[in-house]
Amino acid sequence: SVHITVNGTHTFEDGVCVHCGASDPDYVPEPTEDTNIPDITLTALNEDGTAADGQGTDGWYRTKYITLTAPEGYNIVENPYARLRRMPTLDIELEEGENEIEYYLIKEDNTTISELRTRKLYLDTKAPQINGLEEGKVYCEAVTFSVVEENLDLASSSIPESVSQNSDGSFTASPAAGVQEIVLRDKAGNETSVHITVNGTHAFEDGVCVHCGASDPNYKAPAVQSNDVPDAVPTTPDAAGNWYRKNTIKLTAPTGYYISQTSDESSFGTATSLDITLNEGENKITYYLLSTDGKVISTEKTLTANFDQTAPVISGVEGKKTYCEAPTLTISDANLVQVTVNGTPVSLTAEGTLTVSPAETEQTIKAVDAAGNEASITITVHNGHSYANGICTVCGQYDPQYTVNVDAQFLTQGLGSNGWYRANATLKAPDGFYIAFTNDRGSFGANKQIVITEEGSYTMKYYLMNISSGAISQEKQISIKLDKTPPVISGAESNKTYCLDQKITLTVKDENLYSVKLNNQEIASESSLNTNDTFTYEITKAGTYVFTAADAAGNLASVRFTVNENHTWNDGVVQKEATTTAVGEKLYTCTVCGATKTEEIPMVTTPEATTQTPTTTTPETTTQTQATTTPSTAPSTAPSTAPSTAPSTAPSTAPSTAPSSAASEASTTLPMPTTQSGQINQILGIEDASGIIGIILVVIGIILAAAVVAMIILTKRSKK
């Protein structure tokens, strides 16, 4: 039998189970003390756990939540025997005033531990209290204030230089420019600020300082306003309605009062009268009266004074002048009150005018304004003019109905046919007169004749001015026919040659076309032309012509030209060379009119081979045979027979080029040697290759003969 006990748990002592000897896996040996371990850091927190700017100086805080943070690799424990409760940070809550905390720092591997450490922390959540100052207030003299704060930190506070601390701990703010900002802080960083202004002087209104309420020792109560103060007396007016003819008046206060033009009592002084300068027209003068004892002041008083020193203006007539018909004059004055003629009042029109009727004696017109200013003028008015030689002998006015019984005459210079002028016509005034196109006096100058430049047949107007009196006649008229432009001929140019098939059509244009002639024979006259200003004529025969046109004024225009019956062709230009398979083409141009025509160039014939034996064929007969290979325009047998065949192709082909082209074609179509001299001998019918030289000489002779034939044909054509 055996007896055992099974506990289910170990009983560890110093890391070993006292029953079974098993090791304690959580056993940590006692750490060694280390006094050189770095200390903790402290962080102020808001209530929500976020970092706060709540730390002051010398261990003072203005937030109660603080976090202790161990240095890296260490934890914080409050009891060295409760090491299982170690942590890298520890949150604490401070109480107002002094707080003492104790803690250890133990290394994470439990090998070392610090000594017991102690920290004193202070909590102050209240800001300094300033007594004796009001925010934003203005003080008129130095002000003393006190501060309630046990932990006041003047070093971190912001105090202006104008603020000083007294021996009892209070402060005094002295006068300074502008606003003074005073910021006081305690050691925890709590702060209080106030903004004041210390002027050093009072700002009095109505005897009381608007800032501090102090009384003004120099204050005097204002006068009482009254409506019962008598009016000031002005200088006596020059006319009824307070009208003055001088611009300065005096306004005198009643007895026992001073006078001023403003209500400010300080402006009165001891003046009892005012000198007033008036402006033209109505003047509203405002003034005030103050009793000499300063107790009563009047309400605003107004005086209306009218000033006019300008006399009425009479215009439209001249003084001492005689008029031959009723003149109309104008009287201008804004303040006009009366107008008289020889003492009898008259009325003006709404426009301010007056028509003075004829009278046997002088008439004086007088105008008076409201201020008494006067203006007058004396004139004489007759009942009608006394004209002589186009001018009134009394007033000098020109006779608008002035008639001149003589007329201007045209000079004959520039006169053409049928009463028409071919050049500018000159109209001469009669003796004793100037002449102009208009009755504008400035247009006459010293002109005794005028020049007409406008073409046409029309009636023009003119005016005559009497040189002695200056009178201008009524409108006068005279007829003029002026044509300076000759007819215009188109359709042909002078000294030019044309061909008949160009269809030369001549056209004449002129508004006054009178006669048309061809080679001095009239082909159109005034009666046949009627009112037409255009005439056309077609040339239908060859010849030399002179075409002449005249207008009614005798202006002439002519053109001389020649018309050929046939074209004059040039030598032509080959447009397309003839070949053995196609005809060519040649272009001819008329040297007179530029007309063109084309003609065909015959095809080039193919050379034929000869079969003569070597014993009977000479170099000459070989040349003749070769000549038969030229085109049909070349000689058929020998050069001497070329003229008999060449004419048969002229002029349809160009003679100057046919022989040369034939020879050229013949030379290019001769059989050419291929490989050996024996082959050459066989083709040409000669015994050896040395005979080639003779053949070349024959070909050259044929070319020369063709050139001679071409020259003969050209010579005959030029003679035709």
Buried (B, 14 or more C-beta within 10 A) or exposed (E): EEEEEEEEEBEBEEEBBEEEEEEBEEEEEEBEEBEEBEBBEBBBBEEEEEEBEBBBBEBBBBBBBBBBBBBEEBBBBEEBEEBEEBEBEBEBEBEEEEBEBEBBBBBEEBEBBBEEBEBEBBBBEBBBEBEBBEEEBBBBEBBEBBBEBEBBBEEBBEBBEBBEEEEEEBBBBBBBEEEBEBBBBBBBBBBBBBBBBBBEEBBBEEEBBEBBEBEBEEEEEEBEEEEEBEBBEBBEBBBEEBBBBEBEBEBBBBEEBBBBEEBEBEEBEEEBEBEBEBEEEBBEBEBBBBBBEBEBBBEEBEBEBBBBBBBBEBEBBEEEEEBBBEBEBBBEBEBBBEBBBEEEEEEBEEEBEBEBEBBEEEBEBBBBBBBBBEBBBBBBBBEEBEBEEBBBEBBEBBBEEBEBEEEBEBEEEBBBBEEBBBBBBBBBBBEBBBBBBEBEEEBBEEBBBBEBEEBEBEEBEBBBBBBEBBBBBEEBEBEBBBBBBBBEBEBBEEEEBBBBBBEBEBBBBBBBBBBBBBEEEEBBEEEEBEEEEEBEBEBEEBEEBEBBBBBBBBBEBBBBBBBBEEBEBEEBEBEBBBEEEEEBBBBBBBEBBEBEEEBEBBBBBEBEEBEEEEEEBEBEBBBBBBBBBBBBBBBEEBBEBBBEBBBEBBBEBBBBBBBBBBBBBBBEBBEEEEEEEEEBBEBBBBEEBEBBEBBEEBBEBBBEBBEEBBEBBBEEEEEE
